[in-house]
Each structure stands twice: as structure tokens, then as C-alpha cells.
């Protein structure tokens, strides 16, 4: 496989830090940058794969919402008291509160 040259521009301070890190890793700057970019791409691919199902659900929900008529979208939804409690509890967890209403790591 033929190699390709890519030119990048960066501040002198950034270039020096990269050179120092590459030296500590026992690599030349090119090998160090290729290694760093390859690692970042693998991490991004893994994250995208992990969330592919969630992304598909969101896309489906957005499609359904876009298909709603003005009348069906305007209809209010009445929740039961149990549904309200479940939603409040879920939102509390999302916002970092435990089941007693305290935020982990914060004084009560």
C-alpha cells in the first residue's frame, strides 16, 4: 500500500508538545500522530456503534413527530399520578439526584 503525505499546520507550542510526547513514547512524530488518530477513530467508531440503537430510536421518534398533524400534536396528554412520580424520579436521576432527592457528592 502506498503511503500518503498529509501536511498539517499548528502552533509552535503544540508542535513542541507533540514532539516531546512522541519522544517519550519512543516514536517519531509521524508514527505518534498516526497512533493518536487511529486510537481516536477506534474510540469514535465504538461510541457510534454503542449508541446506534438509541440513535435509530431517536430518528424514528423524530419521523413520527414530523408526521403528526397539528390536531394530534395539540391534544394534551393526561398522566396518572404514578406516571408523574415515575417521570419526576427519572428526571431526578438524569439531573444527578438520588432517590432521596440529594445530589451525589453534595452535602444534604
C-alpha positions, -999 to 999 in steps of 0.1 A, spaced: 0 0 0 14 34 -10 19 59 17 3 94 16 18 126 30 -6 149 49 5 184 58 -9 200 90 -4 234 105 -2 241 142 12 265 167 49 261 176 40 253 212 16 225 201 42 211 178 68 210 206 44 193 230 36 167 203 73 161 196 80 157 234 52 132 238 63 113 207 99 111 221 87 98 254 67 72 237 97 61 216 81 71 183 88 97 157 62 125 153 45 108 123 41 75 140 29 92 172 2 112 153 -9 82 133 -12 62 165 -32 90 182 -55 95 153 -61 57 149 -69 54 186 -93 83 184 -110 69 153 -114 35 170 -129 52 201 -154 72 179 -164 41 160 -170 22 192 -191 50 206 -212 53 174 -217 15 175 -227 16 211 -253 43 205 -266 32 171 -297 17 186 -305 48 206 -298 70 175 -322 49 155 -349 52 182 -345 90 182 -346 92 144 -378 71 144 -394 93 171 -385 124 151 -400 110 120 -432 101 139 -433 136 154 -429 151 119 -458 131 106 -482 142 133 -510 166 123 -515 198 141 -545 184 158 -529 152 172 -499 171 184 -520 197 202 -540 171 222 -530 173 258 -519 140 274 -531 134 309 -508 114 331 -517 92 360 -502 101 394 -480 70 392 -467 81 357 -460 116 371 -440 102 400 -420 79 376 -412 108 353 -401 130 382 -379 102 396 -363 96 362 -357 133 357 -341 135 391 -317 107 382 -309 123 349 -301 156 367 -280 138 393 -303 134 423 -306 101 442 -340 86 452 -339 108 484 -336 140 464 -299 145 472 -273 152 446 -244 126 450 -213 143 463 -232 172 478 -240 179 514 -276 173 523 
